């Protein structure tokens, strides 16, 4: 990668600075769910806790189609 002009350290640093799925959820919750979806808030929170919290610690760019497929199979 270095020979191709790509710095692997920059990629690692970018991933470290990226937000996690849990942080994205918190942003959604504060900016969208609470102010605009008051009636559905409890349902959204339950769905997150039951199904999506397993992805909370993952960086967004590291969530793969396989992760989603696996989650979908568990839910189904």
Protein Blocks (a to p, Z undefined) as FASTA:
>chain_A
ZZnopafklmmmmmmmpccfklmmmmmmmmmmmmmmmmlmmmmmmmmmmmmmmmmmpcfk
lpcfklmmmmmmmmZZ
